[in-house]
Amino acid sequence: MRPRTWQALACSLALFTTASMAIADSPCNRGIRDTTPAERAKMTGVLQAVKDALPAPPAGWVIQSQETISVPQSWCQDYAQVPLEYDFTRHYRRVDDAEQRQKLLDDQSARLVEAYKQKQPRLEAIQAKMEKLNAQQIALLQKGDIAGSEKYSTQIAALQEEYQSVADEGNDPAAMDAVSKEMKRDLELTISVRVNPMTASDPAGAKPMAAPAGAKSAWRWHVEDESQSTDHALYYFGTWFKRPDGTFQPSVRQGAPFSAAHGFTLEIIGDPERVTQTISAFDFEKAASALK
């Protein structure tokens, strides 16, 4: 590569890196211009190419999200040397087992209602005691006997603690979390594409996978907590460089308009087994055609 070409490339990368650190907070000093029809067409074509690679919903699933492609309608001229950033996300949702999931909720609600019925007489008795003491305390306050009214405070506080203790009997937060988690298990799947992102990164614990045809690299990790059990599969397309802070940016493609895809990420999020199935059904080579 000739020296001037290297210099132009280095300049573009520097501008891209600098803009990514400032774009979120800086005002648009040079003004905003509308993106051109050609730029919008290019961005729409890029997203459509990736969209065409997305797998159809599995049996018993539907596409829940709005499928209309939307691209930037304007562009801040402070970053005229930075490729435009745009994205598309598809949400899938399972519908074939809605009755079973509803039954989990109904059964849990029925257990809570029955548990309350068992405790209700005791709770009402404690409540009646508190109301009686409150009435006696208020009567003394109305007479101006503040010292006399204070003797009821300790008794009322003790009854409040007793009431809460009874109310908590039989409650099992872990069991309720488990029901909630089961209701959400393998319920949704999300596939997101981010074109020319200002920054991208792999979380701690992400493990590299063999990159499919067309992708630069691939990573996968698991998220497990009281509310979810999901896998994330993240793919990088195009050429990327590492920033000083450890994150990544796509390299500027010489000769390509800034409305084109210089690099993009594609992330699949869902139940671990569902993610594996989706990876097998994904046309990665077709997605990679968005870089042309």
C-alpha positions as CSV (number, residue, x, y, z in Angstrom):
1,M,0.0,0.0,0.0
2,R,1.3,3.4,-0.9
3,P,2.3,5.8,1.9
4,R,-0.5,8.2,1.2
5,T,-3.0,5.4,1.3
6,W,-1.7,4.3,4.7
7,Q,-1.9,7.9,5.9
8,A,-5.5,8.3,4.8
9,L,-6.4,5.0,6.4
10,A,-4.7,6.0,9.7
11,C,-6.5,9.4,9.6
12,S,-9.9,7.8,9.1
13,L,-9.2,5.4,12.0
14,A,-8.2,8.2,14.3
15,L,-11.3,10.2,13.4
16,F,-13.5,7.1,14.0
17,T,-11.9,6.5,17.4
18,T,-12.0,10.1,18.5
19,A,-15.6,10.5,17.5
20,S,-16.7,7.4,19.3
21,M,-15.5,8.8,22.6
22,A,-17.1,12.2,22.1
23,I,-20.3,11.7,20.1
24,A,-22.5,10.8,23.0
25,D,-21.8,14.0,24.9
26,S,-20.8,16.7,22.4
27,P,-23.2,19.1,20.7
28,C,-23.5,19.2,17.0
29,N,-21.5,22.3,16.2
30,R,-21.3,21.9,12.4
31,G,-25.0,21.4,12.0
32,I,-27.2,18.4,11.0
33,R,-27.9,17.5,7.5
34,D,-30.4,15.0,6.2
35,T,-29.1,11.7,4.9
36,T,-29.5,11.5,1.1
37,P,-31.8,9.0,-0.6
38,A,-28.7,7.1,-1.8
39,E,-27.4,6.8,1.8
40,R,-30.8,5.7,3.1
41,A,-31.0,3.2,0.2
42,K,-27.6,1.8,1.0
43,M,-28.3,1.5,4.8
44,T,-31.7,-0.1,4.0
45,G,-30.0,-2.6,1.7
46,V,-27.4,-3.5,4.3
47,L,-30.1,-4.2,6.9
48,Q,-32.2,-6.1,4.4
49,A,-29.3,-8.3,3.5
50,V,-28.9,-9.3,7.2
51,K,-32.7,-9.6,7.7
52,D,-32.9,-12.0,4.7
53,A,-30.4,-14.2,6.5
54,L,-32.5,-14.5,9.7
55,P,-34.2,-17.8,10.2
56,A,-37.9,-18.2,10.1
57,P,-39.7,-18.7,13.4
58,P,-39.5,-22.3,14.6
59,A,-42.8,-24.2,14.8
60,G,-44.9,-22.8,17.6
61,W,-43.2,-19.4,17.5
62,V,-44.0,-16.0,16.0
63,I,-42.2,-12.9,15.1
64,Q,-43.2,-10.4,17.7
65,S,-41.3,-7.3,16.6
66,Q,-42.0,-4.6,14.1
67,E,-40.3,-5.7,10.9
68,T,-40.0,-2.3,9.2
69,I,-36.5,-1.3,8.6
70,S,-35.7,2.2,9.9
71,V,-32.4,4.0,9.1
72,P,-31.0,7.4,10.2
73,Q,-32.7,10.4,8.5
74,S,-30.1,12.9,9.5
75,W,-26.4,13.1,10.3
76,C,-24.4,15.4,12.5
77,Q,-21.6,17.0,10.5
78,D,-19.2,17.0,13.5
79,Y,-18.8,13.3,12.6
80,A,-18.8,13.5,8.8
81,Q,-15.7,11.2,8.7
82,V,-17.4,8.6,10.8
83,P,-19.5,5.8,9.3
84,L,-23.1,6.0,10.1
85,E,-24.4,3.7,12.8
86,Y,-27.7,1.8,12.4
87,D,-29.3,-1.4,13.6
88,F,-32.1,-3.9,13.3
89,T,-33.6,-6.3,15.9
90,R,-36.0,-9.1,15.5
91,H,-37.9,-10.6,18.5
92,Y,-39.3,-14.1,18.4
93,R,-41.9,-15.3,20.9
94,R,-43.1,-18.8,21.7
95,V,-46.9,-19.2,21.6
96,D,-47.6,-22.9,21.4
97,D,-47.4,-23.5,25.2
98,A,-49.1,-20.3,26.5
99,E,-51.7,-22.4,28.4
100,Q,-49.1,-24.4,30.3
101,R,-47.2,-21.2,31.2
102,Q,-50.5,-19.6,32.4
103,K,-51.1,-22.7,34.5
104,L,-47.8,-22.2,36.3
105,L,-48.9,-18.7,37.3
106,D,-52.4,-19.8,38.2
107,D,-51.1,-22.7,40.4
108,Q,-48.7,-20.4,42.2
109,S,-51.5,-17.8,42.8
110,A,-53.7,-20.5,44.2
111,R,-51.0,-21.6,46.6
112,L,-50.6,-18.1,47.8
113,V,-54.3,-17.6,48.3
114,E,-54.6,-20.9,50.2
115,A,-51.6,-20.0,52.4
116,Y,-53.3,-16.7,53.2
117,K,-56.5,-18.4,54.1
118,Q,-54.7,-20.5,56.6
119,K,-53.1,-17.5,58.2
120,Q,-56.0,-15.1,58.0
121,P,-57.7,-15.8,61.4
122,R,-54.4,-15.2,63.2
123,L,-53.6,-12.1,61.2
124,E,-57.1,-10.7,61.8
125,A,-56.7,-11.3,65.6
126,I,-53.4,-9.5,65.7
127,Q,-54.8,-6.7,63.6
128,A,-57.7,-6.3,66.1
129,K,-55.3,-6.1,69.0
130,M,-53.3,-3.4,67.2
131,E,-56.5,-1.4,66.5
132,K,-57.5,-1.6,70.1
133,L,-54.2,-0.4,71.4
134,N,-54.1,2.4,68.7
135,A,-57.5,3.6,69.9
136,Q,-56.4,3.7,73.5
137,Q,-53.2,5.5,72.5
138,I,-55.1,8.1,70.5
139,A,-57.5,8.7,73.4
140,L,-54.6,9.5,75.7
141,L,-53.0,11.8,73.1
142,Q,-56.3,13.7,72.7
143,K,-56.3,14.2,76.5
144,G,-52.7,15.6,76.3
145,D,-51.3,12.6,78.2
146,I,-48.2,12.1,75.9
147,A,-46.3,10.1,78.5
148,G,-49.2,7.8,79.1
149,S,-49.7,7.2,75.3
150,E,-46.0,6.2,74.8
151,K,-46.4,3.1,76.9
152,Y,-48.5,1.6,74.0
153,S,-45.8,2.2,71.4
154,T,-43.7,-0.8,72.5
155,Q,-46.8,-3.1,72.5
156,I,-47.9,-1.9,69.1
157,A,-44.4,-2.4,67.6
158,A,-44.3,-5.9,69.0
159,L,-47.6,-6.7,67.4
160,Q,-46.5,-5.3,64.1
161,E,-43.5,-7.7,64.2
162,E,-45.7,-10.6,65.1
163,Y,-48.1,-9.7,62.2
164,Q,-45.2,-9.6,59.8
165,S,-43.8,-12.9,61.1
166,V,-47.2,-14.6,60.5
167,A,-47.6,-13.0,57.1
168,D,-44.2,-14.4,56.1
169,E,-44.9,-17.9,57.2
170,G,-44.8,-20.4,54.4
171,N,-43.4,-17.8,51.9
172,D,-40.6,-19.2,49.8
173,P,-39.0,-16.5,47.6
174,A,-36.8,-19.1,46.0
175,A,-39.8,-21.1,44.9
176,M,-41.6,-18.0,43.5
177,D,-38.4,-17.1,41.6
178,A,-38.2,-20.6,40.2
179,V,-41.8,-20.4,39.0
180,S,-41.1,-17.0,37.4
181,K,-38.0,-18.3,35.8
182,E,-39.7,-21.4,34.4
183,M,-42.5,-19.2,32.9
184,K,-39.8,-17.2,31.0
185,R,-37.7,-20.2,30.0
186,D,-37.4,-20.5,26.2
187,L,-40.1,-18.0,25.8
188,E,-38.3,-15.3,23.8
189,L,-35.4,-15.2,21.3
190,T,-33.8,-12.0,20.1
191,I,-31.4,-11.4,17.2
192,S,-29.8,-8.0,16.9
193,V,-27.5,-6.5,14.3
194,R,-25.5,-3.3,14.9
195,V,-23.9,-1.8,11.9
196,N,-20.8,0.4,12.4
197,P,-21.1,0.5,16.2
198,M,-18.9,3.0,17.9
199,T,-17.8,0.4,20.4
200,A,-18.3,-3.3,20.9
201,S,-17.0,-5.7,23.5
202,D,-17.1,-9.3,24.8
203,P,-18.1,-9.7,28.4
204,A,-15.9,-11.4,31.0
205,G,-16.4,-15.1,30.6
206,A,-17.2,-15.1,26.9
207,K,-15.6,-18.1,25.2
208,P,-14.5,-18.0,21.5
209,M,-16.3,-20.3,19.1
210,A,-15.3,-21.3,15.6
211,A,-16.4,-18.4,13.4
212,P,-18.8,-19.5,10.7
213,A,-18.2,-18.7,7.0
214,G,-18.4,-14.9,6.5
215,A,-17.8,-13.9,10.1
216,K,-14.5,-12.6,11.6
217,S,-14.9,-14.0,15.1
218,A,-17.6,-15.6,17.3
219,W,-18.1,-15.6,21.1
220,R,-20.6,-17.3,23.4
221,W,-21.4,-16.9,27.1
222,H,-24.1,-17.9,29.6
223,V,-26.1,-15.6,31.9
224,E,-27.7,-17.3,35.0
225,D,-29.4,-15.5,37.8
226,E,-32.7,-15.7,39.7
227,S,-34.7,-14.3,36.8
228,Q,-33.1,-15.8,33.6
229,S,-31.1,-18.6,32.1
230,T,-29.9,-17.5,28.7
231,D,-27.1,-17.8,26.3
232,H,-25.6,-15.1,24.1
233,A,-23.8,-15.8,20.8
234,L,-22.0,-12.7,19.4
235,Y,-20.5,-12.5,15.9
236,Y,-18.2,-9.9,14.4
237,F,-18.3,-9.3,10.7
238,G,-15.7,-7.2,8.8
239,T,-12.3,-6.1,10.1
240,W,-12.0,-4.7,13.6
241,F,-9.3,-3.0,15.6
242,K,-8.8,-2.9,19.4
243,R,-9.1,0.4,21.1
244,P,-6.9,1.4,24.1
245,D,-9.8,0.7,26.5
246,G,-10.0,-2.9,25.3
247,T,-13.2,-2.5,23.2
248,F,-13.4,-2.9,19.5
249,Q,-14.4,-0.8,16.5
250,P,-14.8,-1.7,12.9
251,S,-12.0,-0.5,10.6
252,V,-13.0,2.0,7.9
253,R,-13.2,0.3,4.5
254,Q,-11.3,2.4,2.0
255,G,-13.5,3.5,-0.9
256,A,-16.8,2.5,0.8
257,P,-19.3,5.2,1.5
258,F,-19.9,5.9,5.2
259,S,-23.5,4.7,4.8
260,A,-22.2,1.2,3.9
261,A,-21.4,-1.5,6.4
262,H,-17.8,-1.2,7.5
263,G,-18.3,-3.8,10.2
264,F,-21.2,-5.1,12.2
265,T,-22.1,-7.3,15.1
266,L,-24.8,-9.9,15.3
267,E,-26.1,-11.2,18.6
268,I,-28.4,-14.1,19.4
269,I,-30.0,-14.2,22.8
270,G,-32.2,-17.0,24.2
271,D,-32.5,-20.3,25.9
272,P,-29.2,-22.2,25.5
273,E,-30.6,-25.0,23.4
274,R,-32.7,-22.5,21.3
275,V,-29.6,-20.5,20.6
276,T,-27.8,-23.6,19.4
277,Q,-30.7,-24.4,17.0
278,T,-30.8,-20.9,15.7
279,I,-27.1,-20.8,15.0
280,S,-27.6,-24.0,12.9
281,A,-30.5,-22.4,10.9
282,F,-28.7,-19.0,10.4
283,D,-27.3,-18.1,6.9
284,F,-24.1,-16.4,8.0
285,E,-22.7,-16.2,4.4
286,K,-25.9,-14.3,3.3
287,A,-25.5,-12.0,6.4
288,A,-21.9,-11.3,5.4
289,S,-23.0,-10.1,2.0
290,A,-24.1,-6.9,3.7
291,L,-20.4,-5.9,3.7
292,K,-20.3,-5.8,-0.1
